[in-house]
Amino acid sequence: MVRSISNCPVVFNLLDLSGNTRACKNTALRLDGLKFEQYKLMVGHCLPDNVNLQMQNCLENIATLEN
């Protein structure tokens, strides 16, 4: 249990943070995936081939943040 940070009183359980981090990571992955799908629909056939690979690399980087 954390009670203060830099002389500022706080109360939270560190175990709760791991769940919050996991939820934020999952939400970020889902949101970025949906934004990319929308981008692909807007751009259509003009999308370069390497953009899909770059996006997959970015999503993999987000997925490995907690590991």
C-alpha positions in Angstrom: 0.0 0.0 0.0 1.4 3.4 -1.0 0.7 6.2 1.4 2.6 9.2 0.0 4.5 10.3 -3.0 6.9 13.3 -2.6 5.2 14.2 0.7 1.7 14.2 -0.9 -0.7 11.9 0.8 -2.1 9.2 -1.4 -3.7 5.8 -0.8 -3.8 3.1 -3.4 -2.9 -0.5 -3.7 -0.1 -1.4 -6.1 -1.9 -4.6 -7.1 -4.7 -2.4 -8.5 -2.2 -0.7 -10.8 -1.3 -3.9 -12.6 -4.9 -4.4 -13.6 -5.2 -0.8 -14.7 -2.1 -1.0 -16.8 -3.4 -4.2 -18.4 -6.7 -2.6 -19.2 -5.1 0.5 -20.6 -2.8 -1.6 -22.8 -5.7 -3.6 -24.1 -7.7 -0.5 -24.8 -4.8 1.2 -26.6 -4.4 -1.9 -28.8 -8.1 -2.0 -29.6 -8.3 1.7 -30.3 -5.2 1.9 -32.5 -6.4 -1.1 -34.4 -9.7 0.5 -35.1 -8.1 3.8 -36.0 -5.9 2.0 -38.5 -8.9 0.2 -40.0 -10.7 3.5 -40.4 -7.5 5.0 -42.0 -7.3 2.1 -44.5 -11.0 2.7 -45.5 -10.3 6.4 -46.0 -7.1 5.9 -48.1 -8.4 2.9 -50.0 -6.2 1.5 -52.7 -3.5 4.3 -52.2 -2.2 2.6 -49.1 1.5 1.6 -49.5 2.5 -2.0 -48.8 4.9 -1.1 -46.0 2.2 0.7 -43.9 0.6 -2.6 -42.9 3.9 -3.9 -41.7 4.7 -0.7 -39.8 1.3 -0.8 -38.1 1.7 -4.4 -37.1 5.1 -3.6 -35.6 3.6 -0.7 -33.6 0.8 -2.9 -32.2 3.4 -5.6 -31.3 5.4 -2.9 -29.4 2.3 -1.9 -27.4 1.5 -5.6 -26.7 4.9 -6.2 -25.2 5.0 -3.2 -22.9 3.8 -5.2 -19.9 5.9 -8.2 -20.6 
